[in-house]
Amino acid sequence: MATDIAGTVRERAARELRDRILTGALPAGTRIDLDAITDEFATSRTPVREALLELSYEGLVRVAPRSGITVIGISPADIMDSFTLLGILTGQAAAWAALRASTPELDQLRALAADVAARAGDDAIGDANWRFHQEVHRAAHSPRLLTQIKQAVRVVPSNFLRLFPEHEQHSLDDHDQLIDALGERDAVRAREIGERHVLDAGRSLTTWLEHNATRGPESASG
């Protein structure tokens, strides 16, 4: 049980710190205070250290014995490259889901899409949105592709729809179109919708980061 709790804290710390780096709230060059982060998450140093090591493997922070932990950050261009790669993977997942998803799986995806729509304007829409996309990925029935997506999707801030509430209706429209394409077993259209959905999100985040970079790091803290 203790291991499970530590894992949960590590994952939460990694996700939160990753979000802050991806959105510019922790800009490149920022020194991370291990004790402050430990206090923030009300935990021991071990899961926080593990979270920071995870981010170092992703190239977002540098962990050095003497100089401590420093944010490397990620450029808007690298963000867009990452979203482009994620878009390709997501598009492939949607195409395979159109060909491979069972009828019960399609019914579940319709229910999940409806759940996302029902939460429009609510903070809970983010979690519902993640569940919908995860099930689309699983419906591709490709463990190898799913592993690649799990790595690539880390570039998407978990609070994306809170950062860009104007994307809510756009996302819901894309979901409806994707559900239609999956139901029609139209792999070509499903791929196009899935890839476009991710690229549009990447462009929004990239533009936002470029805009905030001209205003200073304090502008990204919200």
N, C-alpha and C positions, 0 to 999 in steps of 0.2 A: 504493500500500500504506500509506503514512504517513497518508493521508487516512482510510482505512478504520480504522486503529488509533485515530486521534484521535476518529473518530466513535464507535467502540466505547467508548472511555474517557468521552467526553461523555455517551453514553447511560447508561453504568453509574453515573457520578457523579450525573446527573439523577435516575435511578431510586432510588438509595440516599438522596439528600438528600430527595427527594419522600416516600419511605417514612417517614423520620424526622419530617418535618413532619406528615404525615397521621396518624401514630400518637402525636404529641405529644412525641416524644423531643427534637425541636427546637421548643419552644413559641414562641408569638408574642412578639416583642420580643428574641429571641436575636440577637446579632450573629454573623455568620459570618466566620470568619478565612480569607481566601482562601489564605494561605500554608499554613495547617494542612490545609485540604482538598487542596491541591495535593500536599503531602507524603503525605497518607493514600492518595491514588490513584497515587502515584509517577509523576506526569506533569508536563507543563508547565502554565503558567497558562491557556493558550488554551482547551483543552477544558473546563476547570473554569469559566472565565468564560462559555463558551457554554452550559454546563449551567445556570448560575445565571440567565442571561438567559432561557433556556427556562422556568425556574420563575417568573421575574418576569412573563412573558407569561401564565402560568397564574394569576397573582395570589397566589402563595405567598410570594414574597420581594419586597423593595423594593431596587433597586440605585440608589444615589445617589452622585454624584461625590465629595462631601465626607464624608458620613456612612457610607459603605460599604454593606455588604449586611446587611439586617435581615429576619428572618422575620416575615411578616405572619400566616402560619398560616391555619387554616380552622376555623370553628366547627362543633360537632356538628350544628347545624341545617343548615348549608351542606353538610356531608357527606351528611346524609340526603336533601337536595334533589338532590344530585348522583347518589346511588345510585338515587333514584326515576327520574330522567331516563335513567340507564343501564339501569335495569330495563325501561323502555318500549322502548328501542332493542333490548335483548337479547331481549325477548319477541317483537318484530317479526321479528328475525332467525330465531328458532326457528320462528315461524309460516311464514315463507317457506321455510325449510329443509325443513319438512314437505311443502311443495308442490313444491319445485324440486330438491331433492337427488336425484342419480342413485343407482342401486342400488350402484355401487362406492363412492360417497361415504358412503352409509349403512353399508356394510361397514367402511369406514375409521373412522367415528365409533364403531362398536361396538368395534373393536380399540383405539381410543384410550381409550374409557371403561374397558375391561378393564385397560389399562395403568395408568390412574389408580388403580383398585381394587387392583392388584397392588403398588402403592407405598404403601399405607396404613401409617401409622406411620413412614414414611421421609421424610427431608428433601426427597427428590427428588419428592415428590408435588406440590409447588407448581408445578414446571415442567411436569409431566405434565398437571396440571389446566388450566394456561394453554393448552397445545397443544390439548386437547380443545375448550375453548371457542372458540378461534380458528378451528378447523375447522368448528364449528357456524355461526359467523358467516359464514365463506366459503361454506358450503353454501347460504346464502340467495341467492347469486348477485346481489348488489346492491352494486356498487362504492361508490355514494353512501352507503348505510347502513354499509358497512364503514369508510369514512372517519370517519363520525360516531362509531362505536363506538370506534375507535382513540383518538379524542380523549377521549371520556367515560370510558373504562376506566382512565385514569390515576389516577382517584380511589381505585382499589382498591390497597392496599399489596401489593407483590409477595410479601411474607412473610405474607399473610393467614392461610393455614392453619397456619403456625407460631405465629402470635399466638393463633389460636382452634382448637386441635387438636380441641376438642369438635365442631367443624363438619365434621370429616372424614366421619363416617358419614352425616350429614345430606346432605352434598354428593354422596356416592356414591349414596344413595337417589334424590336428585333426578336424577342422571345416568341411572340405570336407568329412571326414569319418563319422562325426556325421550327416551331412545332408543326406548322403546316407542311413544311418541306419534309420533315421526318415522317409525318403521317402519309405523305404521298410517295415516300421512298425515293425522293429526288436527291441523290447524293451530291450532284453538281451544285444545286441551289443551296443545300445545307452547308456545303463547304464555303461557298461565297458569303453566306450570312454569318457563319461562325468566325471566319477570318476578318471580315469587315467590322464586326462587333468589337473585336479586340483592338484592331488598328485605330478605330475611332477613339477608344478609351486612351490609347497610347498618345495620340495626338493631343488630346485634352490635357493630359498630365504634363507632356513635354512643353506645351505652350504656357501652361500655368507656372512651371518651374522657371522657364526663361523669363517670364514676366516678373516673377518674384526675385529673380537674381538681380534685376536692375533696381529693385527697391530695398534690398538688404535682407538678411536672414530673419529679422523680426517679423517680416510680412508673411512668412510661411508657418509661423507658430500656431496659427489657428486651425 
